Amino acid sequence: MFERRRAGAVLFDRDGTLIRDVPYNGDPRLVEPMPGALDALCRLRRADVPIAVVTNQSGVAKGLLTPDEMDQVNAKVEELLGPFDAWAICVHDDADGCTCRKPAPGLVIRAAAVLDVSPRDCVVVGDIGRDMEAARAAGARGILVPTEVTLPAEIEQAPEVAEDLTDVVDRVLADAEGPVPAASAPWARAMGWSHW
């Protein structure tokens, strides 16, 4: 069980968590925010909690979309949901054996480093077991928001399950009584998307 204290940052999976999952989407016209996503993100911004995206995009490695198409989709996400303090993106496939692709902890560790917080002070929000495994491997708090594609076993094994993104933010902001981890992220936006 994690000590309840203010999150140093909240790291969101992209597909199925912030936006509806369109497999290997390279078309920004198909980007549709998940219910409550904009309001949840706005609440975190108002509370000065840094927010980032940590996302597997193996469609690039598979040749199903180009890096430029992926960037256009990410730009549309920011157009609809507002700016994020950092993006950590893995463009590899499972067979590549990288250390960034979830369930490995690399994306969580990199996003935390960009935001200048400890991974242990981060909350990772996602819709599948890979997201929770990456959080666990990095020492972060994981909160699962199940969708129709989430497996029952993933829900059973999740360290914490929330009803939706509103519930996630309620939990995160309710834990704000403890010490506030240091965060200095204003420069992170200049970095653009970070690919590994």
Protein Blocks (a to p, Z undefined) as FASTA:
>chain_A
ZZddddfbdcddfehplpccdehiabfklpccdehklmmmmmmmmnopacddddddfklm
nopacfklmmmmmmmmmmmnopafbdcddfbdfklopakbccbfklmmmmmmmnopafkl
pccddfbfklmmmmmmnopacdddddfklcfklmmmpmbdcfblmlmmmmmmmmmmmccd
dddfklmmmnopadZZ
